[in-house]
Amino acid sequence: MAFFKEIRKIYHAQKLNLFRLAIIICLCGVFLTGFSGSGRGVTPVSAAQTGLGGGGYPETAVSEGHLEAAWSIEAGMLEPESFSKPRTLLYSNYAVQQGDMIGNLAENFGLNQDTLISINGIRNTRRIQIGQVLRVPNQDGIMYTVKRGDTLQTIAEKQGSDVEAIRFANELFSDTAVSGSVLFIPGARLDWVERQEINGDLFIWPASGYITSPYGYRRWPFGGGNVRQFHSGIDIGAPTGAAVRAAMAGRVSSVGWDNVLGNYVVISHHSGYRTMYGHMSAVRVKSGAYVGTGERIGDVGSTGVSTGPHLHFTVYKNGVTVNPRNLMK
């Protein structure tokens, strides 16, 4: 105890910095332990035994002096105010290189994916192009379009941010939020569904196979000629009887027969999504049942109007078809 009191006197008298003080303590500790104990050998012990970072000694590991040293270590130091105070939003530019992916770029810049996606208005991360210039901000956050009735306080609460941080980042001089304006919200994240949509990870493949007909306009496969028809989903070629699985968890909203689609199942999901599975040889679920992602709902077939065994898979977002391939893992 007296030893550490002397060290403190030296520190306050000499205004030593912490690094030099640490060296003095280490040297004095070696001196004391090397010449105490009536000549007995002293055995170093590991960090696990002393709990003080290793290099301690059994005879002194729990002495009052070591406890005092441990207290000074655990007390810690406050981080500089500049590290935590709100910052004005600044940008740098980066041109996409071959092999770049949003996830890797975000990690390299010390940001999360949501930040790069939102700042650059990316709707499909698989489609970023070599040479495309991305804006890289100096902090994490997302862009938010102010809605009627919003205030900085309600925005901060909804997005998990801070009013002062929003004000600083956007260089605002009041708490007024103008409807229709776009603000950067520090620390906010995208909704997980929106992130999955943009990354193309929302749905699993509903059947094991390969795409025989993509989404969009195609030549009508029946009757010949050059008649073009809009294909509302994708066709996945697979053997008759192969498993058809729910592409995402949801509630079976419809099961039935259609002259074109044959045996079909429709599943309602969250966020306005609905999926339809057609041409099945057998249906294994009932309307109203809840199914998990990957749960078997039927078998591949060729019922209805079909050129051969396959699954027709359609995705609706708020009642409108979208390309399933952009949302599949």
C-alpha positions in Angstrom: 0.0 0.0 0.0 2.8 2.4 0.9 4.5 1.6 -2.4 1.6 2.8 -4.4 1.2 5.9 -2.3 4.8 6.8 -3.2 4.1 6.2 -6.9 1.2 8.5 -6.7 3.3 11.2 -5.1 5.8 10.9 -7.9 3.1 11.1 -10.5 1.6 14.3 -9.1 4.9 15.9 -8.4 6.5 15.1 -11.8 3.4 15.3 -14.0 4.5 12.0 -15.6 2.4 10.7 -18.5 0.7 7.3 -18.0 3.1 5.5 -20.3 6.1 6.5 -18.2 4.3 5.8 -15.0 3.5 2.3 -16.2 7.2 1.7 -16.9 8.2 2.8 -13.4 5.5 0.6 -11.8 6.7 -2.4 -13.8 10.4 -1.9 -13.0 9.6 -1.4 -9.3 7.4 -4.5 -9.3 10.2 -6.6 -10.8 12.7 -5.2 -8.2 10.4 -5.9 -5.3 9.4 -9.4 -6.3 13.0 -10.3 -7.3 14.4 -9.4 -3.9 11.6 -10.4 -1.5 10.5 -13.8 -0.1 13.9 -14.7 1.6 15.4 -15.9 -1.6 12.6 -18.2 -2.5 12.0 -18.7 -6.2 9.1 -16.9 -7.6 7.0 -18.5 -10.4 5.2 -16.4 -13.0 1.5 -17.2 -13.5 -0.9 -16.8 -16.4 -3.5 -14.2 -17.0 -6.3 -16.7 -16.1 -4.7 -17.1 -12.6 -4.2 -13.5 -11.7 -7.0 -11.9 -13.7 -4.7 -8.9 -14.3 -3.4 -9.6 -17.8 -0.8 -12.3 -16.9 2.8 -11.9 -15.8 1.8 -11.8 -12.1 3.1 -13.9 -9.3 1.3 -16.3 -6.9 2.6 -14.6 -3.8 1.4 -11.2 -4.8 -1.6 -11.9 -7.1 -4.2 -11.0 -4.5 -2.2 -8.5 -2.4 -3.7 -5.1 -1.6 -1.3 -3.4 -4.0 -2.5 -5.6 -6.9 -6.1 -4.9 -6.1 -5.4 -1.2 -6.1 -3.7 -1.6 -9.5 -6.7 -3.5 -10.8 -9.0 -0.8 -9.7 -7.0 1.8 -11.6 -7.2 -0.3 -14.7 -11.0 -1.0 -14.5 -11.8 2.7 -13.8 -10.9 3.4 -17.4 -10.9 6.8 -19.2 -13.6 8.7 -20.8 -13.5 8.7 -24.6 -12.7 12.0 -26.2 -15.9 14.1 -26.7 -15.1 14.4 -30.4 -15.6 10.7 -30.9 -19.2 10.7 -29.8 -20.6 14.1 -30.6 -22.9 14.5 -33.7 -21.1 15.1 -37.0 -22.0 16.9 -40.1 -22.6 14.6 -43.1 -19.7 14.5 -45.5 -19.1 12.3 -48.6 -16.3 10.8 -50.6 -16.7 9.1 -54.0 -15.7 5.5 -55.0 -15.8 4.0 -58.5 -16.9 0.3 -58.5 -14.2 -2.1 -59.5 -14.5 -5.6 -60.9 -15.4 -8.1 -58.2 -16.8 -5.5 -55.8 -19.9 -6.4 -53.8 -21.9 -4.0 -51.6 -21.2 -6.1 -48.5 -17.5 -6.1 -49.0 -17.4 -2.4 -49.8 -19.4 -1.5 -46.7 -17.0 -3.5 -44.6 -13.9 -1.9 -46.2 -15.3 1.6 -45.5 -16.3 0.7 -42.0 -20.0 1.1 -42.7 -23.0 -1.2 -42.8 -24.7 -2.3 -46.0 -27.8 -0.3 -45.3 -25.9 3.0 -45.4 -24.4 2.4 -48.9 -27.7 1.0 -50.3 -29.8 3.9 -49.0 -27.3 6.8 -49.7 -26.9 5.6 -53.3 -30.6 4.7 -54.0 -29.6 1.1 -54.9 -32.6 -1.1 -55.6 -30.8 -4.3 -56.6 -27.3 -4.9 -55.2 -26.6 -7.5 -57.8 -26.8 -4.9 -60.5 -24.1 -2.4 -59.5 -21.9 -1.8 -62.5 -18.1 -1.5 -62.9 -17.3 2.2 -63.0 -20.5 3.2 -61.2 -19.6 6.0 -58.8 -20.9 5.5 -55.2 -21.2 8.1 -52.6 -19.5 7.0 -49.4 -20.6 8.9 -46.2 -18.5 9.5 -43.1 -21.0 7.8 -40.8 -23.8 5.1 -40.8 -27.4 6.0 -41.5 -30.1 6.0 -44.1 -32.1 8.6 -46.1 -35.6 9.3 -45.0 -38.4 11.3 -46.8 -40.3 13.4 -44.3 -44.0 12.7 -44.2 -46.8 15.0 -43.3 -47.0 15.4 -39.5 -43.4 14.3 -38.9 -41.2 16.2 -36.5 -37.5 15.6 -35.8 -38.5 14.0 -32.5 -41.0 11.5 -34.0 -38.5 10.7 -36.8 -35.7 10.1 -34.3 -37.9 7.8 -32.1 -39.2 5.9 -35.1 -35.8 5.4 -36.7 -33.8 4.8 -33.4 -31.7 8.0 -33.9 -31.2 11.2 -32.0 -32.7 14.7 -32.6 -29.4 16.5 -32.1 -27.6 14.0 -34.4 -30.2 14.5 -37.2 -29.9 18.3 -36.8 -26.1 18.2 -37.0 -25.9 15.8 -39.9 -28.3 17.8 -42.0 -27.1 21.2 -40.8 -30.6 22.2 -39.7 -31.2 25.3 -37.6 -34.5 24.3 -36.1 -36.5 21.2 -35.2 -38.9 21.8 -38.1 -39.2 18.9 -40.5 -40.5 20.0 -44.0 -42.9 17.4 -45.6 -41.3 15.9 -48.7 -37.8 16.8 -47.8 -35.1 14.1 -47.6 -33.0 13.8 -44.4 -30.1 11.7 -43.5 -30.9 9.8 -40.3 -27.6 8.9 -38.4 -27.5 5.3 -37.1 -30.8 4.3 -38.7 -31.2 0.9 -40.5 -33.4 -0.3 -43.4 -36.4 -2.5 -42.6 -35.1 -6.1 -42.9 -37.6 -7.0 -45.6 -36.5 -4.0 -47.7 -32.9 -5.1 -47.3 -33.7 -8.7 -48.3 -35.5 -7.4 -51.4 -32.6 -5.2 -52.5 -30.1 -8.0 -51.8 -32.2 -10.6 -53.6 -32.4 -12.8 -50.5 -36.1 -12.7 -49.8 -37.3 -16.1 -51.2 -35.7 -19.5 -51.4 -36.0 -21.5 -54.7 -39.4 -23.3 -54.5 -38.2 -26.3 -56.4 -34.8 -27.8 -57.3 -34.2 -27.3 -61.1 -33.4 -24.7 -63.7 -35.3 -21.9 -65.3 -36.9 -23.0 -68.6 -38.9 -19.8 -69.2 -38.0 -16.4 -67.5 -40.3 -13.6 -66.3 -41.5 -11.1 -68.9 -42.5 -11.1 -72.6 -41.9 -14.3 -74.5 -43.1 -16.1 -77.6 -46.3 -18.0 -76.9 -45.2 -21.6 -76.7 -48.6 -23.0 -78.0 -49.8 -22.6 -81.5 -46.6 -21.5 -83.1 -46.1 -18.2 -84.9 -44.6 -15.0 -83.4 -47.3 -14.2 -80.9 -45.8 -12.6 -77.9 -47.2 -13.1 -74.4 -46.3 -11.7 -71.0 -45.2 -14.5 -68.7 -46.2 -13.5 -65.2 -43.6 -15.7 -63.4 -40.8 -18.1 -64.0 -40.9 -21.8 -65.0 -38.6 -24.1 -63.2 -38.0 -27.4 -64.9 -38.0 -30.4 -62.6 -39.1 -34.1 -62.6 -42.7 -35.0 -61.9 -43.2 -35.6 -58.2 -40.2 -33.5 -57.1 -40.9 -31.4 -54.0 -42.5 -28.0 -54.3 -41.7 -25.9 -51.2 -42.9 -22.6 -49.7 -40.5 -19.9 -50.9 -41.2 -17.9 -47.7 -43.2 -18.5 -44.5 -46.9 -17.5 -44.7 -50.5 -18.4 -44.7 -52.1 -20.6 -47.5 -54.8 -18.3 -48.9 -56.0 -20.4 -51.8 -55.8 -23.9 -53.1 -57.5 -25.0 -56.3 -57.7 -25.9 -60.0 -57.3 -23.5 -63.0 -57.7 -24.6 -66.6 -54.3 -22.9 -67.4 -52.4 -23.3 -64.1 -53.7 -26.7 -63.2 -53.4 -27.5 -59.5 -52.1 -24.4 -57.8 -51.5 -23.0 -54.3 -51.3 -19.3 -53.3 -49.5 -18.2 -50.1 -49.9 -14.8 -48.5 -46.7 -13.4 -46.8 -45.9 -10.2 -44.9 -45.2 -6.8 -46.5 -47.7 -7.2 -49.2 -46.2 -10.3 -50.8 -48.1 -13.3 -52.3 -46.7 -16.3 -54.1 -48.4 -18.7 -56.5 -47.3 -22.2 -57.4 -48.8 -23.8 -60.5 -49.0 -27.0 -62.7 -48.5 -29.2 -59.6 -49.4 -33.0 -59.8 -50.4 -33.0 -56.2 -51.2 -30.5 -53.5 -50.2 -31.2 -49.9 -51.6 -28.3 -47.9 -55.1 -26.9 -47.2 -56.4 -23.3 -47.4 -55.8 -21.5 -44.1 -52.8 -23.5 -43.1 -49.6 -21.8 -41.9 -46.4 -23.0 -43.7 -42.8 -22.3 -42.9 -40.1 -21.4 -45.3 -39.1 -24.6 -47.2 -42.1 -26.6 -46.1 -43.4 -29.0 -48.7 -46.7 -27.8 -50.2 -47.0 -30.0 -53.3 -45.3 -32.0 -56.1 -44.0 -30.8 -59.5 -46.3 -31.8 -62.3 -47.7 -30.8 -65.8 -51.4 -30.1 -65.1 -53.3 -27.4 -66.9 -51.8 -26.0 -70.0 -48.2 -27.2 -70.0 -45.4 -28.4 -72.3 -43.9 -30.7 -69.7 -43.2 -31.2 -66.0 -42.3 -27.9 -64.3 -43.3 -25.5 -61.6 -44.8 -22.1 -62.6 -43.8 -19.6 -59.8 -45.3 -16.1 -59.6 -44.6 -13.4 -57.0 -47.0 -10.5 -56.4 -46.1 -7.3 -54.5 -49.2 -5.4 -53.4 -51.2 -7.1 -56.1 -48.7 -6.6 -59.0 -46.4 -9.2 -60.4 -42.6 -8.7 -60.0 -39.7 -10.7 -61.3 -39.2 -13.6 -58.8 -35.5 -14.0 -59.9 -34.6 -10.6 -58.4 -35.8 -11.7 -55.0 -34.5 -15.3 -54.9 -31.4 -16.4 -53.1 
